[in-house]
Amino acid sequence: MKELIKLRRILKRPRSAVRARRRGARPLRRLAPAAWLAAPLLAALLLPLAVVPQRGGQQPPAPPAVPQATAAPAAPAPAAAEAPQPEVSVYLSRSGQIETLPLEEYVSGVLAAEMPAEFELEALKAQAVAARTFIARRLAAGDHSGVPVPEADVSDTVSHQAYVSKAVLERDWASGSKRAGLAKIRRAALETRGTIMTYQGQPITASFFASSGGYTENSEEYWNAAVPYLRSVASPWELQITPNLAVSYTFSNSELRSKLGLGTKDLPVSAGLGASGKATPVSAQSSASLPAEVLSLTAGHRIKQISIGGKVFTGREVREKLGLRSSQFTWKRQAGKVQITTYGNGHGVGMSQWGANGMAKQGKTATQILKHYYSGVSFTGISTLLKK
């Protein structure tokens, strides 16, 4: 009976007396409906702030990669966040029209014209930087030299840089067998986007050529102006992979006399430069033969000066007068004619394209390729240059 009375008293107590309260604990408060609605927005605004690195200190380590199956697709950056691209106006030599397009599209057109899409990606990236640097220099200087009309910045010929127009890329490259090549070219442009080479803060003259006979050339041997970043360097990578590295030409005596501006009746038996870069001895056919002698070689192992019939020519002059691929050549008489064999293709100054491809095949990066062929250069963004 006593237990029953005691139980009734306990049941009559207020609930607050039965609850055990913890000292110092605060009662929970519910968010107002407006706060619940604002919570996701606040989280979205505060989240980017949590990952911004502090200025002046090291950046925090990157978060671990999210498995692809659970990662949400990244939202594209807003157009306002991207630096605006300068536009390039190209004079199309065949139609006489002017095509104006964003810089990076122009670079893709140059790549399609100047380097085989089958080349290694790192070689294509090196070519993209060289092509972008070439046009950046002209844009920064307001240079319209060599263009038939003043409204254009550059032509689509090798006088500047060869270029494939947007219409041709869409018609001949966007589908079919060249589709993969176009994607590779655009990837090379994208992965080097905006990057140019500079020397002492200025964009360089990013000259390039097809292939060498083992060495590139000092700039003064071709242009009579010494440029500190255009120095002769070894380039052995193309020797085993370049098709038609050695090409022979045959001329009659009358052809040579006409092309070289010589009035003599005969030419020397031999005078030339071997593939090793060493001068070969000159021999006379008879007392009536005109003497010919290699007077000097360049640092790039090409003919610097050669005397033919008492007249001194530079290697460049002989190359241009005879339409040769290179000024590195041998010269010998066969069956009453003269056979000239050239090694490599182009003026030899700057980057060898086949050499770049050979370096890429050996695992070299675009940066390593460019630093080899252009001595002492730095890399910067074209937007920084044009702002100056």
C-alpha positions in Angstrom: 0.0 0.0 0.0 2.8 2.3 0.9 4.5 1.6 -2.5 1.3 2.4 -4.3 1.0 5.8 -2.6 4.7 6.6 -3.3 4.2 5.8 -7.0 1.2 8.1 -7.3 3.2 11.0 -5.8 5.9 10.5 -8.4 3.5 10.4 -11.3 1.9 13.7 -10.1 5.3 15.6 -10.2 5.8 18.0 -13.1 7.9 16.7 -16.0 10.6 19.3 -15.5 11.3 17.8 -12.1 11.8 14.3 -13.6 14.2 15.4 -16.4 17.8 15.5 -15.5 19.3 18.8 -16.8 23.0 19.0 -17.6 24.8 22.0 -16.2 25.8 24.6 -18.7 23.9 23.0 -21.6 22.0 25.3 -23.9 18.7 24.4 -25.3 18.7 23.8 -29.1 17.1 26.5 -31.3 15.4 25.7 -34.5 16.3 27.8 -37.6 13.6 30.0 -38.9 12.2 28.9 -42.3 14.1 31.8 -44.0 17.4 30.6 -42.5 16.8 27.0 -43.8 16.3 28.5 -47.3 19.5 30.6 -47.1 21.7 27.8 -45.7 22.6 26.2 -49.1 23.3 29.6 -50.6 25.7 30.5 -47.8 27.4 27.2 -48.1 27.9 27.8 -51.8 29.4 31.2 -51.2 31.7 30.2 -48.4 33.0 27.0 -50.0 35.3 28.7 -52.6 36.8 30.9 -49.9 37.9 27.9 -48.0 40.2 26.8 -50.9 41.7 30.1 -51.9 45.5 30.1 -51.1 46.8 32.8 -48.9 49.0 35.3 -50.7 52.7 35.2 -49.8 52.6 31.6 -48.6 52.6 28.2 -50.1 49.5 26.9 -51.6 47.8 24.1 -49.6 48.2 20.6 -50.9 45.7 19.6 -53.6 42.7 17.6 -52.3 42.7 13.9 -53.2 41.3 13.1 -56.6 37.6 12.3 -56.7 36.8 9.0 -58.5 35.4 9.7 -61.9 32.3 7.7 -61.3 31.2 10.1 -58.5 32.7 13.4 -59.6 30.4 16.0 -60.9 31.3 17.5 -64.3 33.2 20.8 -63.9 31.3 23.9 -64.8 32.9 25.8 -67.7 34.6 29.0 -66.7 32.6 32.1 -67.5 33.8 34.0 -70.6 34.5 37.1 -68.5 37.2 35.2 -66.5 39.2 34.5 -69.7 41.7 37.0 -71.0 40.4 38.3 -74.3 42.3 36.9 -77.3 43.9 39.4 -79.8 42.6 39.0 -83.3 44.8 38.3 -86.3 44.0 39.4 -89.8 45.4 37.1 -92.5 45.8 38.0 -96.1 44.8 34.9 -98.1 47.0 35.0 -101.1 44.9 32.8 -103.4 41.6 34.7 -103.0 43.0 38.1 -102.1 40.6 38.2 -99.1 41.3 39.0 -95.5 40.4 36.5 -92.8 40.2 37.8 -89.2 40.1 35.3 -86.4 41.1 34.8 -82.8 44.8 34.2 -82.1 44.5 30.6 -81.0 42.5 29.7 -84.1 45.2 31.3 -86.2 47.9 29.2 -84.4 46.0 26.0 -85.3 45.9 27.1 -88.9 49.6 27.7 -88.9 50.3 24.3 -87.3 48.2 22.6 -90.0 50.3 24.2 -92.7 53.8 24.2 -91.1 54.2 20.8 -89.4 52.8 17.3 -90.2 50.0 16.3 -87.8 51.7 12.9 -87.5 54.5 14.5 -85.6 54.8 13.9 -81.8 52.5 16.0 -79.7 55.4 17.7 -77.9 56.9 18.7 -81.2 53.6 20.2 -82.3 53.4 22.1 -79.0 56.9 23.5 -79.6 55.8 24.6 -83.1 52.6 26.2 -81.6 54.7 28.3 -79.2 57.1 29.3 -82.0 54.1 30.2 -84.3 52.4 32.2 -81.6 55.6 34.1 -80.7 56.1 35.0 -84.4 52.7 36.7 -84.7 52.9 38.2 -81.2 56.1 40.0 -82.2 54.4 41.5 -85.3 51.2 42.5 -83.3 53.2 44.1 -80.5 55.3 46.1 -83.0 52.3 46.9 -85.4 54.4 45.3 -88.1 52.6 44.9 -91.5 55.7 44.5 -93.6 55.5 42.1 -96.5 51.7 42.1 -96.6 50.0 43.3 -99.9 47.3 45.2 -98.1 47.7 47.4 -95.0 44.5 46.0 -93.3 46.2 42.6 -92.8 48.7 41.7 -90.1 50.3 38.8 -91.9 50.0 36.7 -95.1 49.4 33.0 -95.4 52.7 32.3 -97.2 56.1 31.2 -96.1 57.2 34.9 -96.4 55.6 35.0 -92.9 54.1 31.7 -91.8 52.2 29.3 -93.9 48.5 29.1 -92.9 45.5 26.9 -93.6 42.2 28.9 -93.6 39.2 28.1 -91.4 37.2 27.2 -94.5 39.8 24.7 -95.6 40.1 23.2 -92.2 36.4 22.7 -91.9 36.1 21.3 -95.4 39.2 19.1 -95.6 40.2 18.4 -92.0 37.1 18.3 -89.9 36.0 14.9 -91.2 37.6 11.9 -92.8 41.2 10.8 -92.5 42.5 14.2 -91.2 40.0 14.5 -88.4 42.3 13.0 -85.8 45.2 15.2 -87.0 43.1 18.3 -86.6 42.1 17.3 -83.1 45.8 16.7 -82.3 46.8 20.1 -83.7 44.1 21.9 -81.7 45.2 20.1 -78.6 48.8 21.3 -79.1 47.5 24.9 -79.4 45.2 24.5 -76.4 47.9 23.0 -74.1 50.3 25.9 -74.9 47.5 28.5 -75.0 48.8 32.1 -74.8 52.5 31.1 -74.2 55.2 32.8 -76.1 59.0 33.0 -75.9 60.8 36.2 -74.9 64.3 37.4 -74.5 64.9 40.3 -72.1 61.2 40.9 -72.0 60.6 41.1 -75.7 59.1 38.4 -78.0 61.8 36.7 -80.0 62.2 36.2 -83.8 61.1 32.6 -83.6 62.5 31.4 -86.9 62.3 27.7 -87.8 63.0 25.4 -90.8 62.5 21.8 -91.9 65.7 20.0 -91.2 69.4 20.4 -90.8 72.4 18.3 -91.7 73.3 17.9 -88.0 73.7 21.5 -86.9 71.6 24.7 -86.8 73.1 28.0 -88.0 74.1 31.3 -86.3 71.8 34.1 -87.4 74.6 36.3 -88.7 75.5 33.6 -91.2 72.2 34.1 -92.9 70.9 37.5 -92.0 74.2 39.4 -91.3 72.9 40.2 -87.8 74.0 38.4 -84.6 71.0 37.5 -82.5 71.9 36.2 -79.0 69.2 33.5 -78.9 69.7 32.2 -82.5 73.0 30.3 -82.0 74.3 27.3 -83.7 73.6 24.1 -81.8 73.9 20.4 -82.6 70.8 18.8 -84.0 71.5 15.1 -84.6 68.0 13.8 -84.0 66.7 14.3 -87.5 69.6 12.5 -89.3 67.9 9.1 -89.0 64.3 10.0 -89.3 64.1 12.8 -92.0 63.0 11.6 -95.4 65.1 12.9 -98.3 67.8 14.2 -96.0 70.2 14.2 -98.9 68.9 15.4 -102.3 70.9 15.7 -105.5 70.6 18.2 -108.4 72.2 17.9 -111.8 73.1 21.0 -113.8 74.6 21.4 -117.2 77.5 23.8 -117.6 75.4 26.4 -119.4 72.7 26.3 -116.7 75.3 26.9 -114.0 77.0 29.7 -116.0 73.6 31.4 -116.5 72.3 31.0 -113.0 75.6 32.0 -111.3 76.2 34.9 -113.7 79.5 33.4 -115.0 80.7 34.0 -118.5 83.3 31.2 -118.6 83.1 28.1 -120.8 83.7 25.5 -118.0 83.3 25.0 -114.3 85.7 23.3 -111.8 85.7 19.5 -111.4 84.7 19.6 -107.7 84.3 21.9 -104.9 82.1 21.2 -102.0 81.2 20.4 -98.5 80.6 16.8 -97.3 77.9 15.7 -95.0 80.4 15.7 -92.1 80.8 19.5 -92.6 84.5 19.2 -93.8 85.7 20.9 -96.9 86.7 18.6 -99.8 89.8 19.3 -101.9 89.3 21.1 -105.2 90.8 19.7 -108.4 91.1 21.3 -111.8 89.9 19.6 -114.9 92.5 21.3 -117.2 94.3 24.5 -117.7 91.1 25.9 -119.2 89.1 25.0 -116.1 88.0 27.8 -113.7 89.4 27.4 -110.2 86.9 26.8 -107.4 87.6 26.7 -103.8 85.6 26.5 -100.5 87.0 29.5 -98.6 85.3 29.1 -95.3 82.6 27.2 -93.4 79.9 28.5 -91.0 79.5 27.4 -87.4 76.6 25.2 -88.7 79.0 23.4 -91.0 77.5 25.0 -94.2 79.4 26.8 -96.9 80.1 30.3 -95.8 82.1 31.5 -98.9 83.1 29.7 -102.1 85.1 31.0 -105.0 83.9 29.9 -108.4 85.7 31.2 -111.5 87.4 33.8 -109.5 84.1 35.2 -108.2 83.3 34.8 -104.5 79.8 33.7 -103.5 78.3 33.1 -100.1 76.7 29.7 -99.5 73.3 31.5 -99.3 73.8 33.1 -102.7 74.6 29.8 -104.3 71.6 28.1 -102.7 69.3 30.9 -103.8 70.7 31.2 -107.3 70.5 27.5 -107.9 67.3 26.8 -106.0 68.9 24.4 -103.6 67.3 23.1 -100.4 70.3 24.0 -98.2 73.7 25.7 -98.3 75.3 22.5 -96.9 76.2 20.7 -100.1 78.8 18.8 -102.1 79.6 19.6 -105.7 81.2 17.2 -108.3 81.3 16.7 -112.0 79.7 13.6 -113.6 79.4 12.8 -117.3 80.1 16.4 -118.3 77.6 17.8 -115.9 77.7 19.0 -112.3 76.0 17.1 -109.5 75.2 19.0 -106.3 74.0 17.1 -103.3 72.4 19.1 -100.4 71.9 18.0 -96.8 68.9 19.2 -94.8 66.2 21.6 -95.9 65.9 25.3 -95.1 68.0 28.3 -93.9 69.1 26.5 -90.7 68.4 29.3 -88.2 66.3 28.5 -85.1 64.3 25.3 -84.6 64.7 22.3 -86.8 61.2 20.8 -87.2 62.4 17.3 -87.8 64.9 17.7 -85.0 62.1 18.7 -82.7 60.2 15.6 -83.7 63.3 13.5 -83.0 63.7 15.0 -79.6 60.0 14.4 -78.8 60.4 10.8 -79.8 63.2 10.5 -77.2 60.8 11.9 -74.5 61.8 15.6 -74.5 59.1 18.1 -73.7 58.1 21.1 -75.7 59.9 23.3 -73.2 63.1 21.3 -73.5 62.9 21.4 -77.3 62.5 25.2 -77.4 65.2 25.9 -74.9 67.6 23.8 -76.9 67.0 25.6 -80.2 66.5 29.1 -78.8 69.3 29.9 -76.4 68.5 31.7 -73.1 64.8 32.4 -73.8 62.0 32.7 -71.2 58.3 32.0 -71.4 55.5 34.5 -70.8 51.8 35.0 -71.6 50.9 37.0 -74.7 48.3 39.0 -72.8 51.0 40.3 -70.5 53.0 41.5 -73.5 50.1 43.2 -75.3 49.1 45.0 -72.1 52.6 46.6 -72.0 
